[in-house]
Amino acid sequence: MAVPQNRKSRAKRGMHRSHDKMARPALSSDPTTGQIHRRHHVAESGYYRGRRVLVVDES
């Protein structure tokens, strides 16, 4: 098992972990409905890239 020879300081540890933060999801708007949705995902209205791909029950 690998064991570090020297202890890493709190500052260096924080620098090492600086890229582990959560990124915000990329959002886009549908050209037909104008709804905001996650990129490469179907909007709540059932539209994807301006075309209706799902029939959504609006009851």
BELWOKA-V949099 format. One record per backbone hydrogen bond with DSSP energy under -0.5 kcal/mol. NH is the residue of the N-H (numbers start at 1). CO is the residue of the C=O. E is the energy in kcal/mol with one decimal. If there is no record, write none. Layout:
NH&CO&E + NH&CO&E
This chain:
13&9&-2.6 + 14&10&-2.2 + 15&11&-2.0 + 16&12&-2.1 + 17&13&-1.6 + 18&15&-0.8 + 20&17&-1.8 + 21&18&-0.5 + 28&37&-2.7 + 30&35&-2.5 + 34&30&-1.8 + 37&28&-2.8 + 39&26&-2.3 + 41&38&-1.4 + 43&47&-2.5 + 46&43&-1.9 + 48&51&-3.0 + 51&48&-1.6 + 53&46&-2.8 + 53&51&-0.6 + 54&46&-1.7 + 56&54&-0.7 + 58&56&-0.6 + 59&57&-0.7
